[in-house]
Amino acid sequence: MNTLPVQIAFYSLAALTLISAAYVVRARSIIHAGFWLLPCFVGVAGLFATLQAHFFFVAQLLIYAGAILVLILFALMLTRDAMSLHVPLKSHLGIWAGLISAGLGISASLVLARQSWSVTTAHPAGPARQAEALGEALIGLYAVPFEVASLLLLSALIGAVVLAKVERAPAPEPPPLADTLPEPEETRKEPVGVE
Amino acid sequence: MPADQSSDFSYLAVVVFTFVGIAFIAFNLLLARLLSPSAPTPEKLTTYECGVQPIGDAWRQFNPRYYLFALLFVVFDVEAVFLYPWAVAFRQVGAFAVAEMLIFVGLLIAGLIFAWRREALQWE
């Protein structure tokens, strides 16, 4: 594969990822922040593709752009006043978040800078061989982390079941979508998507 | 695409497909904008809700039970992705691979049975 097209692809995908990540942070409504995650995830998937990591490209699209994004948007739909622009997205934990992010960024850069990166002329394996190698690693060397991942998924499942049951026990305060009373005329929202 | 063992896999088709897809939608939206007559009335501009008058705001708090189903979807999506490399490597490893995947899937099935027994999957 030529280097110049790969470089163009890499830099445009990196720009897509970074710009949409910035929009995720800067978005005024949390729903918009959630939707900005989509180009961010797709950009990361494209970066995997430029690295010839075919399986991760597909997995990133399938898991993150497909499933995780749906989960995040569903979680946002459950929050009160998610769409309201009047709810400030500021948090009193901003200083701590900044400190933790700075610490993570510095430690990650240190690790990346201290690593001696070697240049190889070897070509990455084809798609089938990559999946095979990953499968062998999951069965052999990483068997325990693989099973722990299953336990993690199981705990998420049980936690969701417990939370869903707890939410149902008290009075049905958050009204379901269908059977709600009509609201006054002035709270009706502007039609979306029509200009 | 044949499973070539060493050569690069070209993403040119993916790139072309992406741009053709974007261009197709953009072209059609532009064409509709240019060709269609525009005579907006309040009735036309309301949100379409199967012919029923829309009530309230679409952005309200939804039933938290949706979240459980989204999470179930994610859990089994992740499981399906893990099954791919396992299935490809299965021939080399054999019985141990079967046992390992049985534990992996068995744990998740136990979770599904738990959700089922707690009647969390019932929609009322």
Contacts between the chains, C-beta under 8 A, distances in Angstrom:
chain1	res1	chain2	res2	distance
A	1	B	8	4.5
A	1	B	10	6.7
A	9	B	11	7.7
A	9	B	15	7.3
A	31	B	59	7.4
A	49	B	11	5.1
A	49	B	14	7.1
A	50	B	11	7.8
A	52	B	8	6.1
A	52	B	9	6.5
A	54	B	9	5.8
A	55	B	84	7.4
A	55	B	85	6.8
A	59	B	81	5.1
A	62	B	77	6.6
A	62	B	81	5.9
A	63	B	74	7.7
A	63	B	77	6.2
A	63	B	78	6.1
A	63	B	81	6.0
A	66	B	77	6.8
A	67	B	73	6.0
A	67	B	74	4.3
A	67	B	77	4.3
A	67	B	78	7.4
A	68	B	74	6.4
A	70	B	70	5.6
A	70	B	73	6.8
A	70	B	74	7.6
A	71	B	67	7.7
A	71	B	70	4.7
A	71	B	71	6.3
A	71	B	73	7.6
A	71	B	74	5.1
A	74	B	62	7.7
A	74	B	66	5.3
A	74	B	67	5.2
A	74	B	70	4.1
A	75	B	67	6.1
A	75	B	70	7.8
A	77	B	61	7.6
A	77	B	62	4.3
A	77	B	66	6.9
A	78	B	61	6.4
A	78	B	62	5.7
A	78	B	64	5.2
A	78	B	66	7.3
A	78	B	67	5.9
A	79	B	61	7.1
A	80	B	61	5.3
A	82	B	59	6.4
A	82	B	61	7.8
A	83	B	57	7.8
A	83	B	59	3.5
A	84	B	59	7.9
A	123	B	6	5.5
A	123	B	7	6.8
A	123	B	8	6.3
A	124	B	8	7.4
A	125	B	5	6.7
A	125	B	6	6.8
A	126	B	3	5.6
A	126	B	4	4.3
A	126	B	5	5.0
A	126	B	6	6.4
A	126	B	7	6.6
A	126	B	9	6.5
A	127	B	1	7.1
A	127	B	3	6.3
A	127	B	9	5.6
A	128	B	3	3.4
A	128	B	5	7.8
A	128	B	88	6.6
A	129	B	3	7.4
A	129	B	5	5.6
A	131	B	84	6.0
A	131	B	85	4.7
A	131	B	88	4.5
A	131	B	89	7.7
A	132	B	85	7.1
A	132	B	88	4.5
A	132	B	89	5.0
A	132	B	92	7.5
A	133	B	89	7.7
A	134	B	85	4.1
A	134	B	89	7.6
A	135	B	84	7.8
A	135	B	85	3.3
A	135	B	86	5.0
A	135	B	87	7.3
A	135	B	88	5.1
A	135	B	89	2.8
A	135	B	90	7.2
A	135	B	93	8.0
A	136	B	89	4.5
A	136	B	92	6.3
A	136	B	93	6.7
A	138	B	82	7.1
A	138	B	85	6.0
A	138	B	86	6.5
A	138	B	89	7.6
A	139	B	86	6.8
A	139	B	89	6.1
A	139	B	93	5.0
A	139	B	96	6.7
A	139	B	97	4.8
A	139	B	100	5.7
A	140	B	93	7.2
A	143	B	100	5.9
A	146	B	82	7.4
A	146	B	100	7.1
A	146	B	104	6.7
A	147	B	100	7.2
A	147	B	103	5.9
A	147	B	104	6.2
A	147	B	107	7.7
A	149	B	78	7.8
A	149	B	82	7.6
A	149	B	104	8.0
A	150	B	79	8.0
A	150	B	103	7.2
A	150	B	104	4.5
A	150	B	105	8.0
A	150	B	107	4.5
A	150	B	108	6.2
A	151	B	107	6.3
A	153	B	75	4.7
A	153	B	78	6.2
A	153	B	79	7.1
A	153	B	107	7.7
A	153	B	108	6.0
A	153	B	111	7.5
A	154	B	107	5.0
A	154	B	108	6.2
A	154	B	110	6.9
A	154	B	111	4.5
A	156	B	71	6.3
A	156	B	74	8.0
A	156	B	75	6.4
A	157	B	71	6.8
A	157	B	72	7.0
A	157	B	75	5.4
A	157	B	108	7.2
A	157	B	111	3.9
A	157	B	112	7.4
A	157	B	114	7.6
A	157	B	115	6.5
A	158	B	111	6.0
A	158	B	114	6.2
A	158	B	115	7.9
A	160	B	67	6.5
A	160	B	68	4.8
A	160	B	71	4.3
A	160	B	72	7.6
A	161	B	68	6.6
A	161	B	114	6.6
A	161	B	115	4.7
A	161	B	118	5.6
A	161	B	120	4.4
A	163	B	64	7.2
A	163	B	67	7.6
A	163	B	68	7.8
A	164	B	64	6.1
A	164	B	65	5.3
A	164	B	67	7.0
A	164	B	68	4.4
A	164	B	120	5.4
A	165	B	118	6.3
A	165	B	120	6.2
A	167	B	64	4.4
A	167	B	65	7.5
A	168	B	65	7.6
A	174	B	61	4.7
A	174	B	62	7.9
A	174	B	63	7.1
A	174	B	64	7.2
A	175	B	60	7.6
A	175	B	61	7.8
A	176	B	63	5.0
A	177	B	60	7.0
A	177	B	62	6.2
A	177	B	63	6.9
A	180	B	55	7.1
A	180	B	56	6.1
A	180	B	60	7.4
A	182	B	55	4.8
A	182	B	56	6.7
A	183	B	55	6.9
A	183	B	56	4.3
A	183	B	57	7.0
A	187	B	56	7.1
A	187	B	57	6.4
A	188	B	54	7.4
A	188	B	56	7.2
A	188	B	57	7.1
A	189	B	47	7.7
A	189	B	57	4.9
A	189	B	58	6.5
A	189	B	59	7.2
A	191	B	45	4.9
A	191	B	46	5.7
A	191	B	47	5.1
A	192	B	47	6.7
A	192	B	58	7.4
A	194	B	40	7.8
A	194	B	45	5.4
